[in-house]
Amino acid sequence: MIDLQKHIRPIALCVIRHDDAVFVFEGYDPLKGQTFYRPLGGGIEFGETSEQAIRREMREEIGA
């Protein structure tokens, strides 16, 4: 049986601006056949601060 219980998942997002430009992640959704853009970031792990989550996600997403 499928668990349909809803959960709230806290996330942390990082918005980096330079003049009129915004640094974003580019992804592709194969189901929709569309390119999408979103700020870098992701889920906050248990016991982690939002700042720690952003640092971890930045390392994961851009290899920094």
C-alpha positions as CSV (number, residue, x, y, z in Angstrom):
1,M,0.0,0.0,0.0
2,I,1.2,3.5,-0.8
3,D,1.9,5.8,2.1
4,L,0.0,9.0,1.3
5,Q,0.8,10.8,4.6
6,K,2.1,14.3,3.9
7,H,5.4,15.6,5.4
8,I,6.9,19.1,5.5
9,R,10.5,19.0,4.4
10,P,12.5,22.1,5.3
11,I,14.9,23.4,2.7
12,A,17.5,26.1,2.4
13,L,18.0,28.1,-0.8
14,C,20.9,30.3,-1.7
15,V,20.3,33.4,-4.0
16,I,23.6,34.8,-5.4
17,R,23.2,38.1,-7.3
18,H,25.6,40.1,-9.3
19,D,24.1,43.3,-10.8
20,D,21.1,42.1,-12.7
21,A,22.3,38.4,-12.9
22,V,21.3,35.6,-10.6
23,F,23.3,32.4,-10.2
24,V,21.0,29.4,-10.6
25,F,21.1,25.6,-11.3
26,E,20.0,24.5,-14.7
27,G,18.2,21.2,-14.9
28,Y,16.2,19.2,-17.4
29,D,12.9,17.4,-16.7
30,P,12.7,14.5,-19.1
31,L,9.0,13.8,-18.3
32,K,8.0,17.4,-19.3
33,G,10.7,17.7,-21.9
34,Q,11.6,21.1,-20.4
35,T,14.7,22.9,-19.1
36,F,14.2,24.5,-15.6
37,Y,16.2,26.9,-13.4
38,R,16.2,27.1,-9.6
39,P,18.3,28.6,-6.9
40,L,21.0,26.3,-5.4
41,G,20.1,24.6,-2.2
42,G,18.2,21.6,-0.9
43,G,16.9,19.8,2.1
44,I,18.1,20.6,5.7
45,E,19.3,17.4,7.4
46,F,18.3,16.6,11.0
47,G,20.5,18.6,13.4
48,E,21.9,20.8,10.6
49,T,21.5,24.6,10.5
50,S,20.3,26.3,7.4
51,E,23.8,27.8,6.9
52,Q,25.4,24.3,7.2
53,A,22.8,23.0,4.7
54,I,23.7,25.7,2.2
55,R,27.4,25.0,2.5
56,R,26.9,21.3,2.0
57,E,24.5,21.8,-0.9
58,M,26.9,24.2,-2.6
59,R,29.7,21.6,-2.4
60,E,27.4,18.9,-3.7
61,E,26.0,20.9,-6.6
62,I,29.0,22.8,-7.9
63,G,31.8,20.7,-6.5
64,A,33.2,23.6,-4.4
